[in-house]
Amino acid sequence: MSGAERRDTGDVAIEAAEKTFPGSKPGKPWKLAGGAVHDSWAIDTVTPDGVTHELVVRVTPAGRVDYEKTQREAEVLRIAYERGVRCPKPFGTGLCATGEDYVVMNRVRGDTNPRLLLTTPEYAEARRLIIPQLAEDLAIVHSITPAEAATAPGMRGPTTGEDPLSYACMTTEMAYRADLLNPHPGIEWAFRWLRREVEALKEEGREPCLVHGDFRIGNLMFDEGGVTALIDWEGTHIGEPEEDLTWFLTRVWRFSQPQLEAGGIVHREEWVRAYEVASGRPVDRRRVAAWEVLQNIRWCQITMMQARAHLDGKTVSHELAAIGRRFGETELEVLRLTGLVERVRNAG
């Protein structure tokens, strides 16, 4: 279904509220900002006993539905919420006859605009508090074992005993080659660099854990007191802590503060140390360095995937086309992280 044919999914929000809270009377939904793939709607519904539920209904439009993924996200949200992670409370999921699916959550107060968080005086105190808060939440997420997350359907990840970094490198390269639009020698160099690092760091039997899978500055809600919720859990899977730590470091998520590697808020080392304090576990900096290169390659792959969706006519979107043009800046970052840029400068 193209962007021009995509129907208004506000009706889905009403249907979702009615099905999740039978007998309730939903009000008029209003669309929330953000989301290149999904639509998010705020809606209030009043149950027969007079209780008002303030909800968010996140809708996947027809043609892009993966209902198992939606169910997995809701189940992981439930587990994380019950463990004390700052995240929305899920109420249910559903699949519409018209082809959309949805997940219903409670509505959390706060903003999601990264530029407001990173630059405005209003959120100066939030910037001071947010790193230890995020580290605390992430440590709780990573304490959830694969066995505890087994109730979530279709959970992907390395096989028992398989090194998570090695597994992620393999799956990222497969996805990259499937979405490749043009030759990129810089990324080919980086894959060779990574293979050497992965072999040196390979640790069979490394204990896996649940990971958020898209842990970045744009996927949190905040107010003047810091974090109010971690959102967008659709990428959750089994991995290792360094995966979430380094997706937060990826250059694209720094917005107007590129010199501050950790989400545009603090430097890399301060972020890693905050996590060590919160989790009580040491973090191997060389493993972090390898993961950071891999995560930037992952963003390169995503930019190509988004551009391909537009070019193929699957989802006609100027936003997806624009994302595709961001490959070059990330390729340069990958070369910088692997040391090639510095070696070329020194040779000159």
Secondary structure, DSSP 8 states (H G I E B T S, - for coil): --TTT---THHHHHHHHHHHSTT-EE---EE-S--SS-EEEEEEEE-TTS-EEEEEEEEE-TTS--HHHHHHHHHHHHHHHHHT-S---EEEEEE-TTS-EEEEEE---SB--HHHHHH-GGGHHHHHHHHHHHHHHHHHHHTS-TTTTTTSTT-----TT--HHHHHHHHHHHHHHHH--S--HHHHHHHHHHHHHHHHH--TT---EEE-S--SGGGEEEETTEEEEE---TT-EEE-HHHHHHHTT-GGGGTT-TTSTBTTTB-HHHHHHHHHHHH-----HHHHHHHHHHHHHHHHHHHHHHHHHHHTTSS--HHHHHHHTTHHHHHHHHHHHHTHHHHHHHH-
